Amino acid sequence: MPTTAKKTKYYLDIDPDLRNRVKAFASLKGKTMRDWLIEAIIAKLEDEIDASEGLASLTKAEGTLSLESYLESRQDNTKKAD
C-alpha cells in the first residue's frame, strides 16, 4: 500500500478586503481561492530561489572580467574600429 504525504492545514488571518480581492481574482481565473494561493506561493518561492541562485552566481569569479580588463577591451575595440 503506497504511503501519501500528510497535508498540513494553515490558517491565515487576513483582512476581509484582501480575502475578497483574492477570492474574486481567483474566481475570474476559474480557480478556487486555495488553488490560486498555492500557485501564488509556488511562484513567489521560485522567484526567491532564482534570486538567491542569481546572487550566488555573482560571487563566482570564473569566466568573468575585472572592470579594468573590460574597459581595456572596449578601448581596444574602439581603436580597431577607427
N, C-alpha and C positions, 0 to 999 in steps of 0.2 A: 504494500500500500504506500503510494508516494506521500511524502510529507509536504505540506504547504507552509509558507511563511505566515506567521501570525500578523495580522494587520493591527495597527495601533490607531486609536481614535484620538484626535486632538480637537480641543475646543478653543475657539478664538473669541476674545472679547473685542468686537469691533463696533464702531459707531453704526447706528441703524442706516444713516445716509450712505455710508460706504458699502454696507451689505446690500442695500437696494441697488446701488450702481453696479456692483459686481454681478448680482443676480440678473439684472436687466441686460447687461452686456453679454453675459453667458447665454441668456435666452436668445438674444439676437443672433448668436453664433450657433444656435441649435444644440447647446450643451447644457449640462447641469452645472450648477454652481460648483459642486465638488470637482467635476472633471475640468472645468475652467481653472480653478485654483491649483489643481495638481499640475496642469500644463504650465501655468504661470510660475509655479515653484521650480519645476524642472528647467524652464527657460532661464530663470534667474540663476539657478545653480550652474548651468552650463556656461552662462556669461561670466560668473565668478571664477570658474575653473579656467576658462580661456584667458581671462585677465591675469590670473596667477601664473599660468604657463607662459604667457607673453612676457610678464615681468621677469620670470626666471630665465627666459631665453636672452634677455638683455644683459644678464650678468655673464654670459658666456662670451669669452673673447675670441674664440676660434672663428676664423673666417671673417673677422672684422678689421677695419682700418682705424688708425688713430685719426683724430681731426687733422693733425698736421699732414699726414700721408694723403688724406682725401683732398685737402686743399692744394697740395703739391701736384697731385694727379690732374686736378681741374686746371691748374695753371699750365701744366704741360700740354693738355689738350687744347687750351686756348691758343698757345703759342704755335702749335702744329696747324691749327685752322687758319692762322694769319698767313 
